[in-house]
Structure formats: structure tokens, C-alpha cells
Amino acid sequence: MSSPTVERTTPLDTEELVRVEAVSRVFGTGERAVPAVREVSFTARRGELVAVRGRSGAGKTTLLNLVGGLDRPTSGRVTVAGHDVTAADERELLDLRRGTIAFIFQTFGLVPILSAAENVGVPLRLARVPAAEREERVAVLLELVGLGGQAAQRPYELSGGQQQRVAVARALANEPQLLIADEPTGQLDSQTGRSIMDLIRAVVHARQMTALVATHDPALIDLADRTITLRDGHLVDD
């Protein structure tokens, strides 16, 4: 399937997928200015699962939003797969989020009235994938996350762990290069959370994607290839 494309502004390193250069994000102005991210720089390679850890308020969610183009930095630059996310206009950001970057959230974000299969197929419908190809890909993705037998069930008929597996399948629908997950196991028990992290890790390595996963759970951090630690908006360990 062909994905929407955005013109590259930076030569693409075959190993490096994400580059964050001196990125800062300040909310408010003057005396009310609150720096959420301060001069953060790092890179992430293809096939790498990077855990982003830090206490609540450390800047994890803000950083992920900046990398994914959901927010814009006050200063600095973000590049994903050779695309300058910082300079992209809204149409370019939409194309990136449809074809290059995918998100998994703590709250699952499934559409309650749609079945598991229909939820997974939403990105493919938006990309105008033909029905036969869409159905085939949805079936493969549900099998991949261990839910081949739950295709017709709606979110309220699934456990929290199963709902998050549907969310993972949906995120993979358009074959993204970067997967951004913000506390994807936050609403799950420890055993289920580890199974979700195991799944993300397996997919990242098998498909040579890159994943940035915000988590504060030490057991899940151990599954990452590398860890980035934020404290008060600063990168204190990489």
C-alpha cells in the first residue's frame, strides 16, 4: 500500500530515524512561563525501543508530543525519517501521522460503537485502502496481537489488556516507521502491562521500527534497548 508522503528536507541516515536537537517547550509567557522541556537532544535508531522515564511532570508527555508533531517546540528541531517535523505545516503533519508516525495512548482511544476489527481498520479507511486489502490486513494485525478470535467484539466486551492490543494493532495498520506510546500500560496490571510491552518490543525488532515509550515502571524499562531519563524537563541520562 502506498502511504502519504512528505518531502524530505534532511538526508536520511539508514540507521537513525529520530533526531531531537536542543528542543525546548515553554508554556505561558513572562512571569507565568513554565518550561516543560529544556534543551533536550537525543537520537533513536531503526529497530530500537527507547524508554522515556521520569516522574510525573518531568516532561515525558510533552517530549513525545513534540517528536510526534502534536505540539511545536519553543526552540530546537525535531527530525523523523528525514522529515523536519518542526517546520512542517498542518497538511504535512497530517501526512506524517497517517503514514510515518503512529501513537498508542494510556486510555486506548478506541471507538466504543466499532468492533475490534473496525477500530483497527479506521486508519486504513482514512488512507482509502481498498476494502479487500483492508480486511486482509486487519485480520493479519489482529492475529499478530493475539486477538484473531475477537474481531467482532466491541471494546466494552474486551479486557483492558485486549483493548490495548487492539490499539497496538490499529497503530500498526499503516506500517509506521515510528511508534510513540505514552504510558501504554498505565491502566493495566503488571502482568498484562508486561505482555503489552513484550508485544511492542517484538514488533519493533521484527519490523525494524523505532519506538519511544514513556513509562515509569522499572520492570517495563528493563525491556527497552535504551533508556532516556527526564528530570524537570532536562535530559539527565541517556
Buried (B, 14 or more C-beta within 10 A) or exposed (E): BEBBEBEEEEEEBEEBBBBBBEBBBBEEEEEEEEBBBBBBEBBBBBBBBBBBBBEEEBBBBBBBBBBBBBBBBBBBBBBBBBBBBBEBEEEBBBBBBBBBBBBBBBEBBBEEEBBBBBBBBBBBEEBEBEEEEBBEBBBEBBEBBBBBEBBEBBBEEBEBBBBBBBBBBBBBBBEBBBBBBBBBBBBBEEEBBBBBBEBBBEBBBEBEBBBBBBBBBEEBBEBBBEBBBBBBBBBEEE
